[in-house]
Amino acid sequence: MIFHLFFLTITISKRRYTVENIRSERNQQRIKEELLYKRAQYVQTRRFF
């Protein structure tokens, strides 16, 4: 019974987590891509000079 309650709370929290994190994960992905792009540009400029 305790395990069942635990499982229920986990599933509910997971659902809420997914709903909230779809946006935040997209934002994080965009931020990561921007950071990688900037880093690549920086490395290219460093290599160029």
Stockholm file with secondary structure:
# STOCKHOLM 1.0

chainA/1-49         MIFHLFFLTITISKRRYTVENIRSERNQQRIKEELLYKRAQYVQTRRFF
#=GR chainA/1-49 SS CHHHHHHHHHHHHHHHHHHHHHHHHHHHHHHHHHHHHHHHHHHHHHHHC
#=GC SS_cons        CHHHHHHHHHHHHHHHHHHHHHHHHHHHHHHHHHHHHHHHHHHHHHHHC
//
